[in-house]
């Protein structure tokens, strides 16, 4: 029986790479006719570097306000605070400069603005629902964004290339996904020079997050050649680029290679291939235990690969080959690669012990990705098996 599928292309207009961010964003703003630009940026970059001021100068009087207080994991309250500020200044374009939490925050702000959301609890109305065919998507009646986004990422988590935003509901410390095809940024600017300020641990760990996108996309039971082509090239770029940046943080070409690898890593997800248990369990570790998402991938990905191997060993050989170690066990290759970057490799390393496994397993079952893991996970017991491997 022949493989079948359906690929929907994203609503992103363009990606600019290797060009100074200020110059590129000023040209985009001019082309879009934006005159009231709202910045959502890293607080650290705003306080400790001149990168944000350079961006403001490039935009001139078109820059009307700056929000620089988005915590990790994108809590709802911070999304509402940013929305209120954007609404008050009548923004017609959002520009982000920072990591994945800021990128995701702005994607959620777009929907809050267009759907008249004023309080954290009101964001319940943005939550995805399953349609008659079982496919999860935006709720009926959700209004698309009228204020779009341009993103300048400083980490490698890759969220700027998806129409999904991860937002943490503080009432229960659960990270939920907000979806709409037009919350994907209208444009992305990959400027490796602005990333030299990113702490090494954050750059390298989010690089493993991008590796996780590649690996789970390639190893998915729903993988297809279109996604494979991008993810395999992305994985090769990341496998070469991350050690080069660790060896020389000022290697700008290596940084750009990592950024390009991250862009390619999103090929499967953006074209409909689901992620698996590494991402699903990672959501719980991030929301409940405040573990950075890069670190959750460092810890969970090798364990998930080992647990999944009975059903996708042939696909896993593609991983080892792309990482320059053909014929070797992919779980071992990934674990050694992560260790070589100095990243945590066990739950114990981030102070998560077996006493928490029941809670993690129960919550992971409610994530979008655990039910679509290539090796079926029908109950929390299987999640606990994976956690025990990662312990």
Secondary structure, DSSP 4 states (H G I P E B T S, - for coil): ----------S--EEEESS-HHHHHHHHHHHHT--SEEEEE-HHHHHH-SHHHHHHHHHGGGEEEEE----TT-BHHHHHHHHHHHHHTT-SEEEEEE-HHHHHHHHHHHHHHHTT--SGGGGGGGB-EE-TTS-EEPPTTPPPPSS-EEEEESSS--GGGSSEEEEEETTTTEEEEEE-GGGS-SEEEE-GGGGGGS-HHHHHHHHHHHHHHHHHHHHSTT--HHHHHHHHHHHHHHHHHHHHHHH-TT-HHHHHHHHHHHHHHTHHHHTT----HHHHHHHHHHHHH---HHHHHHHHHHHHHHHHHHHHHHHHHHHHHHTT-TTS-HHHHHHHHHHHTT---SSGGGT--GGGHHHHHHHHTTSTTGGG-SS---SHHHHHHHHHHH-
